[in-house]
């Protein structure tokens, strides 16, 4: 984890300060753009958007980086005996730290635009943990497949873009016609990201049903990802 963060900011003048500055600048730009050009009839639309965009960026960046983690660390794995899962786990934890730190700039923007900041935000670490477990499961499966098949990374770049539009980040679910809505509702990220939207945008604790579905999705993804990883791990050294 420390290595991931160190490498990320190794040649940066501001170093770890970018952990706070980067999400702040990104949120300011997105707030200006979405509050003026892409508004829906939603109060504090910019906060509605940011409430899921932050966790989307965590998911997309972490899974993409994890796919290449075994290839990047192949020489290290051959020299030092390490648990093969450590790289996906370290990347997920590093992304989780960045996600938690981004809450500071998010709250600052909420105050600036007049959105209410409620005690329900205190549940965000738990919501993020559930999302992180799901992300780790996906990362484990993808990183194992990417060792065997180089096309996985290229296919994922296209797939993740399509998945973003099938996740109600930029638009409310109720504007979709019924013939398309089922596709978005079938997307596991739709339910999972509600764990962040409820405390951030609605100022409420996620309902037990939403939390239960999120935990089930996270554990299911972790079991599936771990199973794929374990079955393919024996041949890693032959392909790295």
C-alpha positions in Angstrom: 0.0 0.0 0.0 2.7 2.5 1.0 4.7 1.5 -2.1 1.7 2.1 -4.3 1.2 5.6 -2.9 4.9 6.3 -3.0 5.3 5.3 -6.6 2.2 7.3 -7.6 3.7 10.6 -6.3 7.4 9.8 -6.6 8.3 12.6 -9.0 5.6 15.0 -7.9 6.7 18.3 -6.4 3.6 18.5 -4.2 3.8 14.8 -3.4 1.0 13.4 -1.2 -0.6 16.8 -1.2 -2.1 15.8 -4.5 -4.1 13.2 -2.6 -6.3 16.1 -1.4 -5.7 18.6 -4.2 -6.5 16.3 -7.1 -10.0 15.4 -6.0 -10.7 19.0 -5.0 -9.7 20.4 -8.4 -11.6 17.6 -10.1 -14.8 18.3 -8.1 -14.6 22.0 -8.6 -14.4 21.5 -12.4 -17.2 18.9 -12.4 -19.4 21.0 -10.2 -19.1 24.0 -12.6 -19.6 21.9 -15.7 -22.5 19.8 -14.4 -24.3 22.7 -12.6 -24.4 24.8 -15.8 -24.6 22.4 -18.7 -26.0 19.1 -17.7 -28.6 19.9 -15.1 -31.6 17.8 -14.4 -34.6 18.8 -12.3 -32.7 17.8 -9.2 -31.8 19.9 -6.2 -28.1 20.2 -5.8 -27.5 18.2 -8.9 -23.7 18.6 -8.6 -23.8 16.8 -5.3 -26.1 14.1 -6.7 -23.5 13.5 -9.4 -20.4 13.6 -7.1 -22.0 11.2 -4.6 -21.5 8.4 -7.1 -18.8 9.7 -9.4 -16.3 9.5 -6.5 -16.9 5.8 -5.9 -17.1 5.2 -9.6 -13.6 6.6 -10.1 -12.4 4.5 -7.2 -13.8 1.3 -8.7 -12.7 2.1 -12.3 -9.1 3.1 -11.4 -8.6 0.4 -8.9 -9.7 -2.4 -11.1 -7.8 -1.1 -14.1 -4.6 -0.8 -12.1 -5.0 -4.2 -10.6 -5.2 -5.8 -14.0 -1.6 -4.8 -14.7 -0.4 -5.3 -11.1 0.9 -8.9 -11.5 2.7 -8.1 -14.8 4.3 -5.0 -13.3 5.4 -7.0 -10.3 6.4 -10.2 -12.1 10.2 -9.8 -11.5 9.6 -9.1 -7.8 7.4 -12.2 -7.5 10.2 -14.3 -8.9 12.8 -12.9 -6.5 10.7 -12.7 -3.3 8.1 -15.1 -2.1 5.0 -13.0 -1.6 1.3 -13.8 -1.4 0.1 -13.3 -5.0 -3.0 -11.5 -3.8 -1.0 -8.8 -2.1 -0.9 -6.5 -5.2 -4.6 -6.4 -5.8 -5.2 -5.9 -2.0 -2.6 -3.1 -1.8 -4.0 -1.3 -4.8 -7.5 -1.5 -3.3 -6.4 -0.2 0.1 -4.5 2.7 -1.5 -7.5 3.6 -3.6 -9.7 3.4 -0.4 -7.4 5.9 1.3 -7.7 8.3 -1.6 -11.5 7.8 -1.5 -11.7 8.6 2.2 -9.4 11.7 1.8 -11.7 12.9 -1.0 -14.5 13.3 1.5 -12.8 16.5 2.8 -13.1 18.4 -0.6 -16.5 16.9 -1.1 -17.8 18.3 2.2 -16.2 21.7 1.4 -18.1 21.8 -2.0 -21.4 20.8 -0.2 -21.0 23.8 2.1 -20.2 26.1 -0.8 -23.3 25.2 -2.8 -25.5 25.1 0.2 -26.2 21.4 0.3 -26.9 20.1 3.9 -24.1 18.2 5.7 -25.8 15.7 7.9 -24.5 13.2 10.5 -25.3 10.3 8.1 -22.0 11.1 6.5 -20.4 9.3 9.4 -21.5 6.0 7.9 -19.5 6.6 4.7 -16.4 4.6 5.8 -18.6 1.5 6.2 -20.3 2.1 2.8 -16.9 2.6 1.2 -15.7 -0.7 2.9 -18.5 -2.6 1.3 -17.7 -1.1 -2.1 -14.0 -1.8 -1.6 -14.7 -5.5 -0.9 -16.7 -5.7 -4.2 -13.9 -3.9 -6.0 -11.2 -6.3 -4.5 -13.2 -9.3 -5.8 -13.4 -7.8 -9.3 -9.7 -6.9 -9.2 -8.6 -10.4 -8.2 -10.5 -12.0 -11.0 -9.4 -9.5 -13.6 -5.7 -9.5 -12.6 -5.6 -13.3 -12.9 -7.3 -13.3 -16.3 -5.0 -10.5 -17.6 -1.9 -12.7 -16.9 -3.2 -15.3 -19.3 -5.0 -13.1 -21.9 -3.5 -9.8 -23.0 -6.8 -8.9 -24.6 -8.5 -8.6 -21.3 -7.1 -5.1 -20.6 -8.2 -3.8 -24.0 -11.6 -5.3 -23.7 -12.0 -3.8 -20.2 -11.2 -0.3 -21.4 -14.2 -0.5 -23.7 -16.4 -2.4 -21.2 -15.8 0.0 -18.4 -16.8 3.0 -20.5 -20.1 1.2 -21.4 -20.6 0.3 -17.8 -20.3 3.9 -16.7 -23.3 4.8 -18.9 -25.3 1.9 -17.5 -24.7 3.2 -14.0 -27.0 6.1 -12.9 -24.1 8.5 -12.1 -25.0 11.4 -14.4 -28.7 10.9 -14.6 -31.5 9.8 -12.2 -32.9 6.3 -12.8 -36.5 7.5 -13.0 -35.9 9.4 -16.3 -35.3 6.2 -18.2 -38.0 4.5 -20.1 -39.1 1.1 -18.8 -37.5 -0.8 -21.8 -34.1 0.5 -20.8 -34.4 0.8 -17.0 -34.1 -2.9 -16.4 -30.6 -2.9 -17.9 -29.5 -0.2 -15.4 -31.2 -1.9 -12.5 -29.6 -5.2 -13.4 -26.1 -3.5 -13.1 -24.7 -4.5 -9.6 -23.0 -1.1 -9.4 -26.5 0.6 -9.4 -27.4 -0.9 -6.0 -23.9 -0.9 -4.6 -23.3 2.9 -5.2 -26.5 3.7 -3.4 -24.6 3.0 -0.3 -22.7 6.3 -1.0 -25.6 8.3 -2.4 -27.9 7.9 0.6 -25.5 9.5 3.2 -24.0 12.1 0.8 -26.9 13.3 -1.2 -30.0 12.3 0.8 -28.4 12.8 4.2 -29.8 9.4 5.3 -28.5 6.1 6.4 -28.8 3.5 3.6 -31.9 1.4 4.1 -31.2 -2.1 5.5 -32.4 -3.6 2.2 -29.9 -1.5 0.2 -27.1 -2.3 2.7 -28.0 -6.0 2.7 -27.9 -6.2 -1.1 -24.6 -4.3 -1.2 -23.0 -6.7 1.3 -24.3 -9.7 -0.7 -22.9 -8.3 -3.9 -19.6 -7.5 -2.3 -19.2 -11.0 -0.7 -20.3 -12.7 -4.0 -17.8 -10.7 -6.0 -15.0 -11.5 -3.5 -15.8 -15.3 -3.5 -16.0 -15.4 -7.3 -12.8 -13.3 -7.8 -10.9 -15.3 -5.2 -12.0 -18.6 -6.9 -10.9 -17.5 -10.3 -7.6 -16.1 -8.9 -6.8 -19.3 -7.0 -7.5 -21.6 -9.9 -5.3 -19.6 -12.3 -2.5 -18.7 -9.8 -0.6 -21.9 -10.4 0.4 -20.9 -13.9 1.3 -17.2 -13.2 5.1 -17.8 -13.3 4.8 -19.4 -16.8 3.1 -16.4 -18.2 4.8 -13.5 -16.5 
